[in-house]
Amino acid sequence: MKHHIPDEIRKNCFDCFKSLNEAERAVVMFGEEEYRKSLDLDNDDAECWKIPSGESTTFVGWNPICVPTMEYIVWKLERREQIAKGEIY
């Protein structure tokens, strides 16, 4: 299934990947829906729910990982460009 890649990402031929983390790159490559499916969010034992500290003796439920959206990625890239131009700090 094809997904829409915003112009902000296309304009630099994916050069923006240097500024994105692994999750954000996956969203760009596969689309938001496919990325969310890959996390297996409905499975309580899925890797995405494991807390990085390894804690498992207390409540183990929500691991506050970022599930980025395309809108957030575009916002991040636009903001990065504004900082580079000195428009914002």
CORUR-V580519 format. One record per run of one state. SS is the DSSP state (helix for helix, strand for strand, loop for the rest). FROM is the first residue (numbers start at 1). TO is the last residue. Records with the same first field share a line. If there is no record, write none. Layout:
SS = FROM-TO + FROM-TO
This chain:
loop = 1-6 + 11-14 + 20-21 + 31-31 + 40-46 + 50-69 + 86-89
helix = 7-10 + 15-19 + 22-30 + 32-39 + 47-49 + 70-85
